[in-house]
Amino acid sequence: MARLENKVVLISGGASGIGAETVRLVLREGGKAVLADRDAARGAALAKELGPAALFVPLDVTQEADWQKAVAATVDAFGGLHGLVNAAGIGVRNTIEDCSLEEYRRVNEINSMGTFLGCKSAFAAMRKSGGGSMVNISSVLGLRGASAAMAYCASKGAVRALTKYVALYGSNVKVRCNSVHPGYIDTPMIAPRLAQTIGNRSGRQALEDLHPLGRLGEPVEVANMILFLLSDESSFSTGSEFVCDGGLTA
Ligand SMILES: NC(=O)c1ccc[n+]([C@@H]2O[C@H](COP(=O)([O-])OP(=O)(O)OC[C@H]3O[C@@H](n4cnc5c(N)ncnc54)[C@H](O)[C@@H]3O)[C@@H](O)[C@H]2O)c1
């Protein structure tokens, strides 16, 4: 039997990178995927390519009304909700001294508040569906600091702690919730950094050197971990941190 047979999964940030790879794996494993993203052109094109088991819905994760519509559209189209992946996010570089309040708010509204709204909006539909699995994409920078990613670190640390709260709250209605902590993954999010030169190294080389495995991660390597967490194979895991970082935090 396929690993996500009869499961319906809503994926924010599903138009690109880690979210898009997760959509592909959900379909490969027999599930239905709703990809929700603010990039409507890219999201609609991917859903069209993947066929009737995939649906695109427009979503700005900072807007509660968008979330409510996305959850309702998911249940209307596929009859329930068993998985939520909060993958939408932005990466911004700043320090404690140069980050404006406006920029701090923007990063935290998308990465952290967007994850809160996702968990909140999906909870009732998931409980009604008999339970399910929420997967919140944090980062290695939700576990440790990085000198030039102040607001991002704060936002991803909040995702890690929110995840533990939701896991406890959902434990008696079979709603599990775990966080995933990727190292540097080769997606459009980090493309600007790869194109820079840092000292005498290319940006790509500098980021590769952070990982003991000596390379960047591929989106599918994170999506495989998310797939495990969405499936019943992870049935005894909730409130935990799943690291996928080529040894970076070791
Ligand atoms: N790429 C990495 O190195 C890396 C490392 C650790 C964690 N992450 C996290 O993984 C997640 C996925 O990132 P990715 O690397 O696949 O990046 P990506 O840029 O390829 O994809 C992010 C997606 O989120 C969408 N998005 C951004 N803001 C949104 C909003 N307000 N509402 C709805 N959608 C929005 C974008 O349109 C895009 O489709 C993010 O949360 C990111 O912080 C990425």
The ligand as an ORCA input file, in Angstrom:
! r2SCAN-3c Opt
* xyz 0 1
  N      16.420     26.606      1.382
  C      17.016     26.546      2.562
  O      18.255     26.573      2.655
  C      16.202     26.423      3.826
  C      16.864     26.059      5.003
  C      16.138     25.933      6.177
  C      14.790     26.155      6.177
  N      14.163     26.508      5.012
  C      12.731     26.759      5.074
  O      12.061     25.895      4.182
  C      10.831     26.498      3.781
  C      10.711     26.407      2.266
  O      11.718     27.227      1.685
  P      12.382     26.910      0.266
  O      13.830     26.821      0.501
  O      11.664     25.804     -0.389
  O      12.122     28.312     -0.450
  P      11.371     28.734     -1.793
  O      11.631     30.187     -1.912
  O      11.742     27.834     -2.912
  O       9.827     28.480     -1.456
  C       9.126     29.267     -0.537
  C       7.692     29.402     -1.013
  O       6.974     30.156     -0.037
  C       6.126     31.050     -0.718
  N       5.787     32.175      0.154
  C       6.613     33.142      0.642
  N       5.899     34.015      1.377
  C       4.611     33.618      1.342
  C       3.392     34.115      1.894
  N       3.364     35.244      2.628
  N       2.256     33.428      1.677
  C       2.272     32.301      0.925
  N       3.381     31.790      0.349
  C       4.538     32.442      0.561
  C       6.909     31.487     -1.949
  O       6.056     32.019     -2.963
  C       7.570     30.173     -2.357
  O       6.762     29.445     -3.256
  C      10.866     27.936      4.318
  O      10.097     28.019      5.495
  C      12.334     28.156      4.643
  O      12.527     29.104      5.665
  C      14.826     26.636      3.835
*
